[in-house]
Amino acid sequence: MTVPTTPPSAEQSLNPTRTERDLIGEREVPAEAYWGIHTLRAQENYQISGRTISDYPVMIRALASVKKAAASANRDLGVLAADKAVAIISACDQIISAGAMRDQFPIDVYQGGAGTSVNMNANEVIANFALEILGHPKGHYDIINPTDDVNMSQSTNDAYPTAFRLAIYRYVEQMEQHLAMLQKSFEAKASEFGDTLKMGRTQLQDAVPMTAGSEFQAFATLINEERRWVMGLIKHLLEINLGATAIGTGINTPKGYAPLAVGYLCQITGLPFGLAENLVEATSDTGAYVSVHAGLKRIAVKLSKICNDLRLLSSGPRAGLGEINLPAMAAGSSIMPAKVNPVIPEVVNQIAFKVIGNDLVVTLASEAGQLQLNAMEPVIAQALFESTKLLRNGSDTLRTHCIDGISINPTVTEAYVRNSIGLVTYLNPLVGHAEADRIGRTAAATGKSVPEVVLELGLLDEHTVDQLFSAKNLLSGSGTLDEGAKH
């Protein structure tokens, strides 16, 4: 009797592979993978954060844009065969427009080598994709070679930073659009609260009256200023070193390559890239990254300040300021019933802290450059990618889960105004600063309102007091009356 055998499981079966070679030796690479031996070694070397280049599709499209520009220039200059160029450009087009191959960039964002592994990864994926387009199996590098063909006239030291600059430019553009939506939400609240009288405060002490609308309009203006500032900063990213190759001398490039490749990159991206005046300087310089991330830090600082204000204004609800109500998003305590916390401003505060910390990372990594290259660009990239994503998502979370749902307590805000000693400031033109000081001290000592003290001291008549402390006059900020005041 024949005993039936159990077929091997998928785990027991050997996955088909192809053999690839590099400087170090031979390795077996999964046959279905578009990446090759250089990517495999990078996966093994850099198991650091769990975040890979695949998590940043804009960077992948940027790499493909650079490779397409290079192939186009090399074709025009007669150093890359037309059939190879067509296949490489076609592969790049599908990565750029259709998002193909996103899962073929498995390298950790933290890595040594100044981005060499990422550049090699892109070369391998594009080469194997191009081979497939031509009808050849992956790994047939005698037909299209990752380094000789896809990386022709390039070095990691010009291809990687050019792609990086393009990616950061796009990520900041995306983030700015989300900030614009947040600004509109603040503007909508400014309009909604436009006539609500409240007390302004400096150093957490009563200052002078204002409207809640003007307070929220100030938030909107803060956001608008930061949007304009950071969009100005990213223009520095448009100066690139494509064609510099290893250190800026342009070694291994045909005559006319650099301006031609940059011109193609402008066509591909629609951005006005320009070739750096000094390619040796540009290949080692990371100043643009420092400036751009400083702009991101500014945004983080402003957002955090706004969130601090929102937490203060909503504090209480009865033993704090209690001027505004934030949307209730979650139960606030495992022990205290009915408690609701300002969780959305709190999480945006934490995002801001991380971005501020990333700014130090960019600063230190930029300072760490040596001689003709800065090998620390991968961590600069990680920090910039993370900061733009955090600010984009934080802006959306703040807008949709907090700002859009804020309501105000006008009886609370007006009561603070009417009982505030800060009203004495309106008396300066009428009784002088010293007399206003006396009125304020008396009000503080007795618990009486400023208008009550003024009337009791006989400094002004009731009509003048009513006119001086009317909502209309309080919001005018002038202290000027239609009728003369009595002393």
Buried (B, 14 or more C-beta within 10 A) or exposed (E): EEEEEEEEEEEEEEEEBBEBEBEEEEBBBBEEBBBBBBBBBBBEBBEEEEBBBBBBBBBBBBBBBBBBBBBBBBBBBEBBEEEBBBBBBBBBBBBBEEEBBBEBBBBBBBBEBBBBBBBBBBBBBBBBBBBBBBEBEBBBBEBBBBBBBBBBBBBBBBBBBBBBBBBBBBBBBEBBEBBEEBBBBBBBBBEBBEEBBBBBBEEEEBEBBBBBBBBBBBBBBBBBBBBEBBBEBBBBBBBBBBBBBBBBEBEEBBEEBBEBBBBBBBEBBEBEBEBBEEBBBBBBBBEBBBBBBBBBBBBBBBBBBBBEBBBBBBBEBEEEBBBBBBBEBEEBEEEEEEEBBBBBBEBBBBBBEBBBEBBEBBBEBBEEBEEBBBBBBBBBBBBBBBBBBBBBBBBBBBBBBBBEBBEBBBEBBBEBBBBBBBBBBBBBBBBEEEBBBBBBEBBEEEEBBBBBBBBEEEBBBEEBBEBBBEBEBBBEEEBEBEEEBEE
